[in-house]
Amino acid sequence: MQKLLKSKIEPRRAVASFRKRPAMPEGRGGKLRLDMNESMVGCSPRVRAALRGLKSEQLAMYPEKGTAAARFAPFFGVDPSELVLTAGIDDALRLTANAFLERGRSVLLVEPTFPMYRFYAELHEARIRTLRCAEGLQFPLQEVLRALRQNPTVFFLPNPNNPTGALLNKKTLAQILDAASRTLVVVDEAYFEFSGVTVLPWIRRRRNLVVTRTFSKAAGLAGLRIGCIFAHRELAAVFRSCQDPFPIGVAQLAAAETALRDAKFTRRAAGEIIRGRRILETGLTQLGVCVFPSAANFVLADFGKRGAHIIAALAREGILVRDQSQAIGRAGFVRITAGSPTQMHSFRSKLRKVMGS
């Protein structure tokens, strides 16, 4: 018995061999938080009212996700059988890995990209083939098309990409899907409301296509964790078969449904952030900083050798931005979340002060 108590329980090899990842930021209260691509505008007042209006008996019972999907589906122009509600896009990626990845199967990534794709691939011991963006962080289309001929199991493709903000057009997306005859292509549309480009209507004729969306960005519900998977009904049924019985809480469902009904607010919020992004891009350019074109709610900037100094100096001014040097492979790259025009004018003033120091 004593020997058993002293024994060490080892984690799976895949867990033990994980790369060390940067910790998620803590202690961000009271600061201008331009480091996590959250909404700087917030959620609809109607959402807050809906949350306040939840009754005790609603909170005491498990939610019915099937009836929720039936209510949500018309807002996206899909059938309820083509929609799976998830606890944010991270949960959608976890479901994808649970359903399709294991040792011996493979994942294709184009980096730099959202690190959770690699996280779930490693956790499920899949082989990972990595392509790198070309010079100027251009998407390597021909390399991707060649790699797809090797029939990887899953290709994770954010559009727009995080952290670069780059957007692929529908012609390019069609080329990729045509080449991926035996590959599940997950098009992550987390920033759709800012880009306006979607392949969601293609799910009925492209049975290897999965589209993911989130309420964390334009709808301003990152703190509640809710998202969607869209796929052909047969594919969606696979996701449901390996999903938890009650993945989404009553509060999340109430907030998301209210956000869908208040689409006017979401459009207005996205428009305000896009205006803020343009102010941010113009301000950075005027300060001589290299800025990469973005179709998302953030901008990737190259501060060169002064990057670390800029990040630290902004933090002292109460402004948080995200260091992307490790992701890009060279020091100086910084991702900055776009806020409202007022917030971005304030940021420009602080950045000008910092860069002059």
Secondary structure, DSSP 8 states (H G I E B T S, - for coil): -HHHHH------HHHHT-----------TTSEE-SS---SS---HHHHHHHHT--HHHHTS---HHHHHHHHHHHHT--GGGEEEESHHHHHHHHHHHHH--TT-EEEEEES--HHHHHHHHHTT-EEEEEE-BGGGB--HHHHHHHHTT--SEEEEESS-TTT-----HHHHHHHHHH-TTSEEEEE-TTHHHH----GGGGGT-TTEEEEEESSSTT--TTT--EEEEE-HHHHHHHHHTS-SS-S-HHHHHHHHHHHHTHHHHHHHHHHHHHHHHHHHHHHHHTT-EEE--SSSEEEEE-GGGHHHHHHHHHHTTEE-EE-HHHHTSTTEEEEE---HHHHHHHHHHHHHHHT-
